[in-house]
């Protein structure tokens, strides 16, 4: 729930969110993405979850998408309210890819190294 809440309220300062088996209460559903928001949400949820029903997580993601967010839901078949090895591996892959994208964006924003900074290395 925290990932969804932060995404809905601070989508202009957060690049990516990866909620696991979560939902957002209906009164907190976003109505529109914040101007300038480029937030990507990839939710991971088991379809056998009885604590946080998969359909409620799907509904939350649909509302984010309707509000203009880049929101997708990845379903894990027969997974209850737990983190399997498969889900954990997927989360780690998402985080690794996000770090690589951030590193590339940072390097591109910094531009090529100057001759002076190259000599210091």
N, C-alpha and C positions, 0 to 999 in steps of 0.2 A: 504494500500500500504506500509506503514512503516513497519508493521510486516513482510511482504514478503521481503522487501529490507534488513532489518536487518538479517533475516534468510539466505538469499542468500549470504550475505557478511560476516556474523559472526556466521555461523553455528557451528563453533568449540568452541564458548564460550556461546552459548545460548542453553539451554536444550530443551525448548518447545516454540512454537509460536501458537497463536490462532487468526488468522486474521478473521475479520468479514466483510462480503460483500466487499471483496477486490480483487485486481488483481495486477499484476506486468506488467509494460510495456514490450513489447517483447524484446527491446534491453537490458533489465536488467535480462532476464531469465538466471538462472544458467546453466552452462554446466556440472558441476560436483560438488559433495559435497566436502567440504574441508577435507583434511586428518584428521582423528580422530573425525570428526563431527558425533554426534549421535543425531542430532536435530530431534525432532518430530513436525510435523506441522499438526494441525487439523483446517481446515478452516470451518467456519459456514456461510452459504449463503442462502438467500431466492430465490426460483426459479421464483418468479414474480418480481424480482428486475429489473427495467428499467434504473436506473442510472448507476449501475455497473452490466451489464448483467451476469446472472448465468453462461452462457457458457464461458465467458471470465475468470471468476474465476476458472471454471473447467479446462480450458486450462492451466492456471497458475499452478494449482496443478499437472496436468499431466506432465508439464515440470519439476517441482521439483522432482517428482517421477522418471522420466527418468534420471535425474541427480544423482540419488542415495539417495535422501532424503526419510525419512519415512513420506509421505505426503498423507493425506486423506481429502476428502471434505464431509461435512455433509449438506445435503439439507433440507431446511425447506419449505414445500409445501405452495404455495400461499402467501408467505411472500415477501413484497416489500422491499425497501431500508430502513429498520427500525429494531429495536431490540425488538422482541416480548418477552413476559414473558417466553415462551418456550425456545427461543434462549438464553435469559439471564440465565435461570436455567441451561441450558446445559453448558454455559460458566463457571458459578460458580462451577459446578461439575467438569469440567476439571481442573480448577484452584485448587480446593480443593485436587483433586487426585494428581496433580503435586506437591503440597506442601507436601503431605504425602510421596510421593516417595522421594523427596529431603531430608526430615527429616530422613527417613529410611536409605538413602545412607550416610548421614552425620553421623548418629549413628554407622553404620557399619564401616565407615572409622575411627572413633574415637576408636573403639574397646571397650572391656568391661571396666567398671570403675575399677580403682585400689582400693586397700583397703584403702589407704589414702584419696582418693577423696570421697569414700563412707562414711567415718567418718565425712567429712566436711559437708555433706548434712544434 
